[in-house]
């Protein structure tokens, strides 16, 4: 017969249930990147990927269904929206949902925009995988994450009282103006931009005129050439 426990030998405690894993949802328009990131995160203790999407239209209903603990999003997305639009839409619906941006786009131009929209961190894709995992754990813990260089720039601007003054003519563009500028540089025509963004051709022309004024350019052709050069030089194309 098995030995009955006595006062001096307390019964063994039942095995504790494993801690629940944090659920991650990935939004990126590159299938290979989503698959690679899924493999990377599934190897990380305490994390699991609960879903992914290529664009904003696909992401919003999928995120509602998956109920993730954190969303990783790129700036460039397929379809009519972009990462900034997605962040704003998610924060309007889920105020406490942490969002981490992982993108090829220049941190100095997009990080503050992403933070203003409601993201809690920004990592560039060329950084080591370790940086992305550190950033992910930080935002899951309720902390902000920026690279040391970007964090220093933001703090310096704040200390100088320059938070409202754009750091460059490009930084003076609104989020939607920057989206239109990038799409022009990628070779999209006015009608294609209007269809993808769900606005009229006249609205796209209005955005282009404001871009021309803010960048101090003289003609629509100059806007187009400037946009193409910027996309080629700064990685504003995809990613």
C-alpha angles and dihedrals in degrees: 000000000000114000114258116231116254131200090268094049110049116202115265116266117249114256111271118244115251114261112262115259122241110252116230126196118197125207115187133131094225112086094199092053092050092050093046092048091048091054091047095049095043088060091054114094112244096019134098131172109235097183148331140213139190100218145014096263091054095040102054099060091037092053091049089054097042097044095205126195092225138010125216111202138177124220095232114059134169120253125027102321137063136208094271091053090048092051092051092048093048094046090050089056102031109028095181098043109118115225126195120195115215110181148143090230119111110276092211090061103035109028097077091044090053092048092048089051090054108270118140098209147012128210127175116228094235091064117100118274088246091065091053092050091048090050092048094052091047095054090044086056092052096258130127121242130203131147114269090251094051094042089053091050093050093048092046092051091047093050090050092049092243098128093114097041116085115241092220140001089264090054088055090067116100119240092260093044090053090049091052091046091052092047090051089052090051089059100257117149126229094260093048091050091049091052095046094047094040095236134116125270088245090057091052090050089050091053090049092051091051090048089052091052096046093047091043094236123153107214142024088248090058089051090053094047092046090050094050092048091048093050091050096045103039106035092251092142110082139338 
